[in-house]
Amino acid sequence: HEHFYRSTADYRIKFELEDWCEIIRTRGDCQSTIDMFEDGSIEMFHLDGNHGPQSLTDVNLWLPKLSKDCIVVFDDANWVDGGVQTTGPAIDYLIANGFEDRGEAEKVTADCLIMRRLK
């Protein structure tokens, strides 16, 4: 997690994106962070939150804030707990709401998907 954050922050500087891209890192209850954004205003979203059923709740809360062309980076997309893929429902919810399916999404690693919004 720290490595991804540091790499992203470094690339933001390397590619001179400071005026275009803001990195907001939060933990715990995210409602106050969600409230900072207008609906449809987020163009890239990295979700690395709860790996259980809460991941579906998180996606549901953030979905209205994502732009029509948003790119979602979904970390731990294949998280398994007790033999159950716990992040699967959240990914399915994104697909049902216009994001590309698992077969079309770019796999950064075995557990990280980059999903574009198609609708």
Disulfide bonds with the S-S distance in Angstrom:
none
